Amino acid sequence: MNKDVLIDAVLASGVVLPAPGPGFLRLQAAAADENAGPRELAFAVSHDPAITGALLRVANSPVFRPRSAPRSALEAITMLGRTRTMATAASTALRSQCGGLDPAVVESLWSASARAAELTYAASRQTSFKAFADAAYLAALMQDAGLAVILKRTPEHSKVFRAQGPALEASARALDVLSGTDHAAASFLVARNWKLPADVSEAIRVHHDPRGASRLADAPRRIAMLLAAGRRLRDGMSPDWIDWAEMVEHELALDDAALNELAADFDAAR
């Protein structure tokens, strides 16, 4: 189905797109200033304990292997950089708007998104397109934002995510069917409305549509392929991966053997 039609269907379904909170907006405004450094970004989130706490947790995660544990927002932002800082803040801001949903379902969604982001970043670093690693991390964290948006509109469907664990593709597909919407289109709308980079938003839009991805410019196409590789590392050999495998192997040089080795190395390092 045409993506514009899917976007129109999401909007017509009655979902309410979340507005970014004040902490994220302050950070976004600071990040828009090319002359702003980690100190200015840290000041922007200084009154948002949720974002500050999330930055410290992410910066201390094994995937980034800090030489010394960051102990402040400034140290965390210095280590993470601008894009990964924005990714963490956006995900935290979105999660804060999930009140009323089953807490276990919210935790399942965000755990799966965090793992996808870590694995996508790790996969990116194994390719010749390392420059896309931070953008891919942001896209991976936000690729399933539409699930939360749809569940806010139809909370009765939350049951499809209970006990899902870190893999959620089957449940995401089930939610699309039950709700008559498309979570990738909903995620794109969130990314666009929150003024995430255009390449990230476009990659999110096609993250379950390899044919659509093949028609994009180099940057969003490669980010979309990196998202697929991250989901493959998280979820294993899923129907979703079968549609992407040939494209990812051809352009990113990530075949199943390389991905299996990467997954084993990643788990051993945790």
Phi, psi and omega in degrees: 000142179302135184297326178296324177295319179296319178296316177299322180294320178297314181296323181286344184284349179095006178293148178252118180286131183289148175263139179295144181286171184297324180297316179293320180296320177296318179295318180298319179295319179294318182293335180289342179273112183298338181272353180283138178246190181305324181297317179293321179293320179296320178297323182297330181256008186297337180255016178238092184297330181294313180292318179301314179297320180294319179299319179293320179296315182293316182296333180266005182285152183300333185298330181262350172045062180295141178293323174222145187292120175299137183243000180216165177299322180298314180294321179295315181293321178300321181284318185284325186087171188295312187290315180291330173297314179296322179299312181296318181294319180296314180298318180294318179297321179292317181299326182295346182258018181260020177302139181098344176271156177305119182303326179294323179290317178300316179297320179297315180297314185285328175296318179295319179293319179296318179293320177299320181295315179299316182288324177296318177298315179298318178297318180301321183290347179266000182251177175276007181246046181301335181297340180269001189300314182292317179296322178294323176299314177299313181297321181294321178295328187255358186297333181250021177302329180297335178298315179295321179297316180292321180293328175297327179279326183229067185297342179295343179270003182300336184300336182290346181258353182293136179061026182285326183077200187287344178260128185228010184299317180298319180291323178297318178295321179296319179297320178301318181292312184295323184269347182069025180235198181216115187290332177294319177294320178295320178296319177300317180297320177297311181300317180293316182292332179271008175058040171288160182307144185301320180298321178293314180299317181293322177295319177298321182301326185248022189289352169240023186223080182299327177295317177296320179298323183295342180267358183274166173295168188305310188297304180295328178296315182290325176296318179298321178292322176295324175299317179297319178296320178297319178292324177298318178294325180282317192256349184082201184280088181258164174304327178300317184292324181305324181288338185256340194306311184296316180297315181295318179295318184293315188265327183257352182060037176246097176266180184297324179296316179296320180291321178297320178294319179296318179298318179295318179295319182296314181294325180292331183278347184279000000 
